[in-house]
Amino acid sequence: MENPLVNQIKQYISPTFISSLGLSTNESEEAVNNAFDVAIPALLLKMYHKGDAYLRGMFTEVQNVFSTSDDYDYKFDKTNTLLDGFLGNDKQEFVNQIAGFSNISDTSSQSVLNTAFLGIIDYFKDLNVNFDLSSIKDVLSSNLSSLEAMIPAGIGSFGFLKAVENEPAPVHKEEHHSADANINNVVNNNEENQFKTKDSPYDGPQKDKSGNMLKYILLPLLLGVILIFFLYRGCNKEQVVQERIVTDTVQNDTDTTVITTKVTKEIVVNDQLKLNGYANGIEDQLIAFLNKGDYKTMTEDQLKDIWFNFDDLNFETGTANILPESQVQLENIAKILAAYPDVKIKIGGYTDKTGDETVNKRISTARAEAVKKFLADKGLDNQVVGAEGYGSEFAVHPADASEELRVTDRKVAVSVRN
């Protein structure tokens, strides 16, 4: 199950970084991706259950870290220290559970946790530069149930529900250790475990000379991964701004429809039908979901939580008139439905939280109905069971969030139904 908040946080972690992390730790990209899919919601749920006093102190410390230095190594080191305090006695449980679920080493699991935490910090920094706690808690509360659903059954509680009300707030200390000093400290005090991978020669407490060679091989790799994370994280955030999606709401009467370079692929529907679409776009995701077949045994309550967002659907400003260039993706959805005549869908329209909610509801309904009409004109009206505009009911971001974040709340999506 996907969650829009988790997806947006993952946009701060570039595929290049994930590839480099997999290379440096001898893990597959799929395993690393799986680890992030658990680590991000787990950390967000932990944050939801943390006491307000602790979170205020932690985010104050985060502000100090980001405002006092531009040294990437320093920021990475300090956020790792904050993560240690944030997880406390639950840290090893997080590491073990993520490692076990994703089939990666504890060292790799620790790297994923550190990076996921940094991505979350970056996301909330863009949400509100002052890390307003009420805004953060609103986002977490509105996503609580879907975040909980992302934690695989049987993986453990991660200590989410442990009492945290009396936790002391983190204390800010004016200190700046160099990256070299921190690395030397890690190597000297925890040489064996810090760089252990699944293929490491360290299978027990014994030492041998191969371990010393391994640390010199992995140190530059891990430092390179850190550098790649910071460099490509910035590039990746530019791509978020430039994604081409439905971006206007009627209340401000302006569109932000800018274009990025997306990777296209041939999507195989069946032996007779192949489509051109974006990799991991709506066509790609919908076909994968239908081919898996789980929807046939899922309940309506389960299906209504799964939506696939159009990523190349645009309208004239302030209207429900579909722009001509959006016809291609609508044609693709029509062809998919025709290839699966037993499949039914519902269409949903969404806006951000700015402006008048009555207007938001009206425009989101009109746009959902416009998509329904397009499919009905293709003879697929029996497969479209409904079209509904939700306005800002499911918007993740507050009205005063940046345009970069609010644009992700403005969309049209489809949900498979029985």
C-alpha positions in Angstrom: 0.0 0.0 0.0 1.3 3.4 -0.9 1.1 6.7 1.0 1.4 10.1 -0.6 3.4 11.5 2.4 6.0 8.6 2.2 6.2 9.0 -1.6 6.9 12.7 -1.3 9.6 12.1 1.3 11.2 9.4 -1.0 11.5 12.1 -3.6 14.2 13.7 -1.4 16.2 10.5 -1.7 17.5 10.1 -5.3 17.7 6.8 -7.2 21.4 7.5 -7.7 21.9 7.6 -4.0 20.0 4.3 -3.5 22.2 2.7 -6.2 25.3 4.0 -4.6 24.2 2.8 -1.2 23.5 -0.6 -2.6 26.9 -0.8 -4.2 28.8 0.3 -1.1 27.0 -2.1 1.2 26.7 -5.0 -1.3 22.9 -5.0 -1.2 20.5 -5.1 -4.2 18.6 -1.9 -5.1 15.3 -3.7 -4.5 16.3 -4.7 -1.0 17.4 -1.1 -0.2 14.1 0.3 -1.7 12.1 -2.2 0.5 14.0 -1.0 3.5 13.2 2.6 2.8 9.5 1.6 2.4 9.5 0.4 6.0 11.9 2.8 7.5 10.2 6.0 6.5 6.7 5.1 7.8 8.2 3.6 10.9 10.1 6.8 11.7 7.0 8.9 11.0 4.9 6.8 13.4 7.6 7.0 16.0 7.5 10.8 15.6 3.7 10.9 15.9 4.0 9.1 19.3 6.8 11.2 20.6 6.0 13.8 23.2 5.6 17.4 22.0 8.3 18.7 24.4 10.8 16.3 23.0 9.9 17.1 19.4 10.1 20.9 20.0 13.6 20.4 21.4 14.7 18.1 18.6 13.5 20.5 15.8 15.1 23.4 17.6 18.4 21.5 17.5 17.8 20.7 13.8 17.4 24.4 13.1 20.6 25.1 14.9 22.4 22.4 12.9 21.2 23.7 9.5 21.7 27.4 10.3 25.2 27.3 11.8 27.1 25.3 9.2 27.1 24.5 5.5 29.4 21.5 6.1 27.6 18.5 4.7 29.6 16.0 6.7 28.8 18.0 9.9 25.1 18.1 9.1 25.0 14.4 8.4 26.9 13.6 11.6 24.7 15.8 13.7 21.5 14.4 12.3 22.7 10.9 13.0 23.3 12.0 16.6 19.8 13.4 16.7 18.5 10.1 15.3 20.2 8.2 18.1 18.4 10.3 20.7 15.1 10.2 18.8 15.1 6.3 18.8 16.7 5.9 22.2 16.5 2.3 23.4 14.4 1.3 20.4 17.2 2.0 17.9 18.5 -1.6 17.8 14.9 -2.9 17.4 14.4 -0.6 14.4 17.7 -1.7 12.8 17.0 -5.4 13.4 13.4 -5.3 12.1 14.2 -3.4 9.0 17.3 -5.6 8.3 15.2 -8.8 8.8 12.3 -7.6 6.6 14.4 -6.4 3.8 17.1 -9.1 4.0 19.9 -6.6 4.4 22.7 -6.4 6.9 22.4 -4.4 10.2 25.0 -1.9 8.8 22.9 -1.3 5.7 19.8 -1.0 7.8 21.5 1.7 9.9 22.5 3.6 6.7 18.9 3.4 5.5 17.6 4.7 8.8 20.0 7.6 8.8 19.1 8.6 5.3 15.4 8.2 5.8 15.6 10.4 8.9 17.4 13.1 6.9 14.8 12.9 4.1 12.1 13.4 6.7 13.9 16.4 8.2 14.3 17.9 4.7 10.6 17.4 3.9 9.4 19.1 7.1 12.0 21.9 6.6 10.3 22.6 3.2 6.9 22.3 4.8 7.7 25.0 7.3 11.2 26.5 7.6 10.6 27.0 11.4 9.5 23.4 11.9 6.1 24.4 13.3 5.1 21.5 15.4 1.3 21.9 14.9 1.8 21.7 11.1 4.0 18.6 11.5 1.5 16.9 13.8 -1.4 17.8 11.5 0.4 16.0 8.6 1.2 13.0 10.7 -2.3 12.8 12.1 -3.9 12.9 8.7 -1.7 10.1 7.5 -1.8 7.9 10.6 -3.9 5.0 9.5 -2.2 4.6 6.1 1.2 4.8 7.7 0.3 2.1 10.1 -1.0 0.0 7.2 2.5 0.2 5.6 4.1 -1.7 8.4 4.1 -5.3 7.4 2.2 -7.7 9.7 4.4 -9.5 12.1 7.3 -7.2 11.8 7.0 -6.0 15.4 5.8 -2.9 17.2 9.0 -0.8 16.8 8.3 0.5 20.3 5.7 2.9 18.9 3.4 2.8 21.9 6.0 3.0 24.6 5.4 5.9 27.1 7.3 9.0 25.9 5.5 11.8 27.8 8.3 12.4 30.3 11.2 12.3 27.9 13.6 15.1 28.4 14.1 17.5 25.4 17.4 17.2 23.6 20.0 19.7 24.9 21.8 21.8 22.3 25.5 21.7 22.7 27.9 24.1 20.8 30.4 21.7 19.4 31.6 20.9 15.9 33.6 17.8 15.4 35.3 17.3 12.1 34.2 14.5 9.8 37.7 12.9 10.0 37.6 12.9 13.8 34.2 11.1 13.8 35.3 8.6 11.3 38.4 7.8 13.2 36.3 7.4 16.4 34.0 4.9 14.6 36.9 2.9 13.2 38.8 2.8 16.5 35.8 2.0 18.7 33.6 -0.2 16.5 35.8 -1.4 13.7 34.2 -4.8 13.3 30.5 -3.9 13.2 30.5 -0.5 11.5 31.4 -1.9 8.1 30.0 -5.4 8.4 28.0 -6.6 5.3 26.5 -9.9 4.5 29.7 -10.9 2.8 32.0 -9.5 5.5 34.7 -11.7 7.0 33.4 -10.7 10.4 31.1 -13.6 11.5 32.1 -13.6 15.1 34.1 -11.7 17.7 37.5 -12.6 16.3 39.7 -10.1 14.5 41.9 -10.6 11.5 43.8 -8.4 9.1 41.2 -8.7 6.3 38.9 -6.5 8.5 41.5 -3.7 8.5 41.7 -3.8 4.7 37.9 -3.8 4.4 37.5 -0.5 6.4 39.9 1.3 4.0 38.0 0.1 1.0 34.6 1.0 2.4 35.4 4.3 4.1 35.7 6.2 0.8 32.7 4.4 -0.6 30.5 5.4 2.4 31.8 9.0 2.3 31.1 9.1 -1.4 27.6 7.8 -0.7 27.0 10.6 1.8 28.3 13.2 -0.7 26.1 11.8 -3.5 23.1 11.9 -1.1 23.5 15.7 -0.5 24.3 16.5 -4.1 21.6 14.5 -5.7 19.1 15.3 -3.0 19.2 18.9 -4.3 18.8 17.8 -7.9 15.9 15.5 -7.0 14.0 18.3 -5.3 14.2 20.3 -8.5 12.5 17.4 -10.3 9.7 17.5 -7.7 9.0 21.1 -8.6 9.1 20.4 -12.3 6.8 17.5 -12.5 4.0 17.9 -15.0 0.7 17.3 -13.3 -2.6 19.1 -12.7 -1.5 22.0 -10.7 -4.1 24.8 -10.6 -7.1 25.3 -8.3 -9.9 27.7 -9.2 -9.3 30.0 -6.2 -6.0 31.4 -7.4 -6.9 31.0 -11.1 -3.3 30.3 -12.1 -1.6 27.1 -13.4 1.8 25.9 -12.7 2.4 23.4 -15.5 6.1 23.0 -16.1 7.8 20.0 -17.7 10.5 17.7 -16.6 12.3 14.9 -18.4 10.6 11.6 -17.6 11.7 8.1 -18.5 9.3 6.5 -20.9 9.0 2.8 -21.4 6.9 0.2 -23.4 4.2 -1.1 -21.1 3.0 -4.6 -22.0 -0.7 -4.9 -21.3 -1.1 -8.3 -23.1 0.2 -10.1 -26.2 -1.8 -7.8 -28.5 -1.5 -4.5 -26.7 1.6 -2.5 -25.8 1.5 1.2 -24.6 4.0 4.0 -24.3 4.0 5.5 -20.8 6.1 6.8 -18.0 8.1 4.4 -15.9 6.2 4.0 -12.6 3.5 6.2 -14.1 -0.2 5.6 -13.8 -0.3 3.1 -16.7 2.7 1.2 -15.3 1.3 1.0 -11.8 -2.2 0.1 -12.8 -1.2 -2.7 -15.1 1.1 -4.2 -12.4 -1.7 -4.0 -9.9 -4.2 -5.7 -12.2 -1.8 -8.4 -13.3 -1.1 -9.2 -9.7 -4.8 -10.0 -9.3 -5.1 -9.3 -5.6 -8.0 -6.9 -6.3 -10.3 -9.8 -7.1 -10.3 -10.9 -3.4 -10.0 -7.5 -1.8 -12.9 -5.9 0.0 -14.3 -2.5 -1.0 -12.8 -0.9 2.2 -9.4 -2.2 1.1 -9.7 -1.1 -2.5 -10.9 2.4 -1.6 -7.5 3.1 0.0 -5.6 2.4 -3.2 -5.4 5.1 -5.8 -3.4 5.7 -8.9 -2.6 9.3 -9.8 -2.7 10.7 -13.3 0.8 12.2 -14.0 0.1 13.7 -17.4 -3.4 15.2 -17.1 -3.9 18.9 -17.4 -6.9 21.2 -17.6 -7.5 24.8 -18.8 -7.1 27.2 -15.9 -10.1 27.3 -13.7 -12.1 24.8 -15.8 -12.7 21.1 -16.3 -11.7 21.3 -20.0 -9.0 18.7 -20.6 -6.0 20.0 -22.6 -5.3 18.2 -25.9 -1.9 16.9 -24.8 -3.5 15.0 -22.0 -5.5 12.9 -24.4 -2.7 10.4 -24.8 -2.8 9.3 -21.1 -6.6 9.1 -21.1 -6.5 7.0 -24.3 -4.0 4.7 -22.5 -6.4 4.3 -19.5 -9.3 3.6 -21.9 -7.2 0.9 -23.7 -6.3 -0.7 -20.3 -10.0 -0.9 -19.3 -10.9 -2.3 -22.6 -8.3 -5.0 -22.1 -9.7 -5.8 -18.7 -13.5 -5.8 -19.3 -14.3 -7.1 -15.9 -12.5 -4.3 -14.1 -14.3 -1.4 -12.7 -12.9 1.9 -11.5 -13.9 5.0 -9.5 -12.4 8.4 -10.4 -11.5 11.0 -7.7 -10.7 14.7 -8.0 -8.6 16.5 -5.4 -7.4 20.0 -4.6 -5.1 21.6 -2.1 -6.3 23.4 1.1 -6.1 26.9 -0.2 -9.2 28.9 -1.2 -12.9 28.3 -0.6 -13.8 24.7 0.0 -17.1 24.9 -1.8 -15.2 26.0 -4.9 -12.6 23.3 -4.4 -15.3 20.7 -4.2 -17.0 21.9 -7.3 -13.9 22.1 -9.5 -12.6 18.7 -8.3 -16.0 17.1 -9.0 -16.1 18.6 -12.5 -12.7 17.3 -13.3 -13.4 13.8 -12.1 -16.7 13.9 -14.2 -14.7 15.1 -17.2 -12.5 12.0 -17.1 -15.6 9.8 -16.6 -17.2 11.4 -19.6 -14.1 10.8 -21.7 -14.1 7.1 -20.8 -17.9 6.8 -21.3 -17.5 8.3 -24.8 -15.1 5.4 -25.5 -17.9 2.9 -24.6 -16.6 2.2 -21.1 -19.3 3.8 -19.1 -20.2 0.4 -17.5 -16.7 0.1 -16.1 -16.7 3.5 -14.4 -18.8 3.1 -11.3 -18.5 6.6 -10.0 -16.7 10.0 -10.2 -16.4 12.1 -7.0 -14.7 15.4 -6.1 -13.2 15.4 -2.6 -11.9 19.0 -2.6 -9.2 19.4 0.0 -10.5 16.6 2.2 -7.5 14.4 1.7 -4.9 17.1 1.1 -1.7 16.4 3.0 -0.2 19.9 3.2 -1.6 23.0 5.0 -2.7 26.0 3.0 0.5 27.9 3.9 2.8 25.2 2.7 5.1 25.9 -0.3 3.8 25.6 -3.8 6.2 22.8 -4.3 4.4 20.8 -1.7 0.8 21.9 -2.3 1.0 21.0 -6.0 1.1 17.3 -5.1 -2.3 17.6 -3.5 -3.9 18.8 -6.7 -4.7 15.7 -8.8 -7.1 13.3 -10.4 -6.8 9.6 -9.6 -8.5 6.2 -10.2 -9.2 3.4 -7.8 -10.1 -0.2 -8.9 -13.4 -1.4 -7.5 -15.2 -4.8 -7.5 
